[in-house]
């Protein structure tokens, strides 16, 4: 059972607070989850500094963890750091692997060589948003959004049926990915199509 630890302040944007503030928030959640989980999942984090702070916060629990790094477009995290720079984190003895979290299938494919190059178990969790880098920034757009529903400004793609997502994930699996899944705007049908790739 995974215990998900999401971004503590900003989604799809780096958390610019100091490390102590990030660690304190992660620790507060981890304490609540710890009795019920086998490992922690650091989900959709946007900078290596956030990931390092989160890892520091969960170390006292002595549990395995999975890193979910976000890339909105291209091959860099929203912080500007490359996927390859995640190698600074991969020596931790409790690391289960690194995935690209809440990314488009195209971004996952573009980042695949760098993800493979980390030398740890890897995978992807794809979304079906039109973008996770809206003009003006996610936090500002969410604040200005009338309904509070991010779908209004991130948009949902209509071209990613389950068969299409499975077809796009197939080369990632063939390249050695062992952690595959769906994220925002994917449906149970998408997850079934992805699961069928590993049966």
N, C-alpha and C positions, 0 to 999 in steps of 0.2 A: 504494500500500500504506500502510495506516494503522498508526501505532505508538500503541497504547493506553496511556495513563498514568492509572491509576485513583486513587481516594482513597488517601492514604498512611498513614492511621491509622484513620479511622472511616468506615464506609459509612452513608449516609443521615443522617449527623450531621456538624456542622462540626468540622473539625480545629482544636483550640484551642491547639496548640503555636505557638511563635513562627515567624515567616516564614522565618528561616534554616533551621530544622529541616525545614520543608515543602520549601523549595527544594532542600536537600541531597538529600532522598529522591527528589524528582522528577528531579534531575540525574543521580543514580546510575542510574536506570532509562533515562533518555533517552540516556545515553552508550552503553548496551548496544544500544538499538534503532536509534540513528541510522544505522548503515551499511545498514540493511535497509528503511528506510521512506521514503516520499515526504512524509508529513506526520504531525504528532502529533495525537492525539485525547485531550483532557482529559476523562475519562469520569466521569460521575456525581458531580460535585463539589457540595458543599453550602453553600458560602459564596463571596462575591465575593473575600474576602481569600485563600482557597485558590486561586482561579482566577488572581488577580493574581500570587501567588507562583509558581504553576506556569508562567505565561507568562514571568516573569522568569527562571526556571530554563532554559527552552528557547530563549530569545532568541539565545544564542551559536551555535545550530545554523542560524539563518537559514532555517528551514523554515516552511511554512504550518502552521496549527493550527486545529482545530475545538473549540469549547467545548461540553461536554455538562453542562448544569446540571440538578440534581435538584430536583424539587418533590414532596414526599410527599402533600400535600393542599392544597386552596385554591390561592392564587396566589403563595405565598412559598416561598423556599428554606428548608431547615431552620434556617438562620441567622436567619430572620425578614425577610430582604431580599426585596423584590419582584422579579419577573422584569424589570420596567421598569428597575430599578436596574443591570441588566447593561449599560446604555448607557455606563457608566463604562469598559467594556472594549472597546467595538466600534470604536474609532478605530485600533486597531493595524493596521498595513499588511499583516501576515501573516495576519490573521484570515480564515478561510474561511467562517465562519458560526457560528450558535448553535443548538443543539438542546436540547430537554428530554429528559433521559436517564433511562431506567428509571422512567417515569411511567405511571400508568393512562391509558387512553384518555380518560376523563372529565376528568382533570386537564389533559391536553394540550388538550382543547377549551376548558376554562375559562381557560387561560392564553394561548390563541391571540391575542387582541387585543394583549396586551402583547408577545408574541413578535414579531408582525408589526411592532409599533411601533419595534422596535430598528433597522429599516432595513438589515438585512443578510440574506444567505441564511439560511433557518431551516428547522427540521423537528422531528421527534419520533422517539423510540425507545421504543415502548410495552412495558410488562410485563403479566403476567397474575397478579400477586400480589393477595391480598386487601388488603394494606396494606404500606407501607414505613415506617410510623410506629407500631410496636407499643407497647403500654402498657409503660412502664419504659425505653423506648429500645432501639434495635437492638443496641448494643454490650453492654448488660447482658443482654438476652435471649439473645444468642449465647453469652455466657459461661455462662449458666445452662442452655443447651440440652444435653440428654443426648447427642444424636447429632452435634451440631455442624452440623446441616443447617438452614439458616435457613428452609426451607420449613415446618418444624414450627411456627414461630410467625408467619411471614408469610402462610402459607396460599396455596393456588392456586385461582383462580377457575375455575368450571366453565361459566360463562355466556359466555366469550369464545372461541367457535369462530373459525376463520379468516375465515369470511364476516362475522361480527359485527365483528371487529377491522377488517376492510377497510371495512365500512360506516361505522364510527366515524372512521376516518382519512380517508375521502373528503372531508369538508368542510375538513379541514386542508390536504389537497393542493389543493383548489379555491381555498383562500385564498392560495395561492402557495408552500406548502412544497415544497422541492426535495430534502430529505434525510429519508427515511422508512425506518423499520426496526422490528425487534422486539428485545426484550431478555429479561430473565429470565422463564421459564415460557412463552415462545412457542416454537413448533416450526417446522421447515422448512415445514410447510403454512401456518402463519401468514405466514411470510416470502414464500412464493409468492403468497398472496392480496394482500399489500401490494405486491409487485412488479408484479402484474397491473394495479394502479391507474395505473402510469406507462407502460404499453405502448400 
